[in-house]
């Protein structure tokens, strides 16, 4: 658990880079969904000489491409995405707002009550997965309890919530002509929302592969691990270097 302020996604990316150096990898790839997508993107921006490519199953929520003068007009798909994003924030975004503005107050209650913590996490598993409202069609009771217990015994729901506030100090904003300078692969799971169309992502990411998955949602690694793993392998296979390089 971070003991001081400043542990935002860009700092986490720096730690990931140091970790790979310590493990002996001069060149490597990164993969992420949710906050992992933000960290992977920062890693690519700050270490393009070492990152062979990034594979994402979510596009960072703070990502905003340059839409200033001289850029192309929004497509119909992009306009629909922005409207969908606004609807999603209205219906589902309260958690993000409270975590970005009052994370510590929330953390006391969730860290003190295992029932409160279970309800908080279970709501997200139900609403954001491809379960059709039946959370047990996607996750077993053991899966859910293991997930919640990981936060409970380590007392890390507070630092988890605080990441939203920390990220506000370093949003992923790309200026005119700025691009993420490594190849990017995207796995689009149908129940991942809000998820932008390819043309929105391509404004700043070098999207070389885009795969539409037949099922799955926000928790892709738990919901469709085989599908996600296959997509990751397919993307990185042509980017692999020699032995010891990645």
Order of alpha helices (4+ residues) and beta strands (2+ residues): alpha-beta-alpha-beta-alpha-alpha-alpha-alpha-alpha-alpha-beta-alpha-beta-alpha-alpha
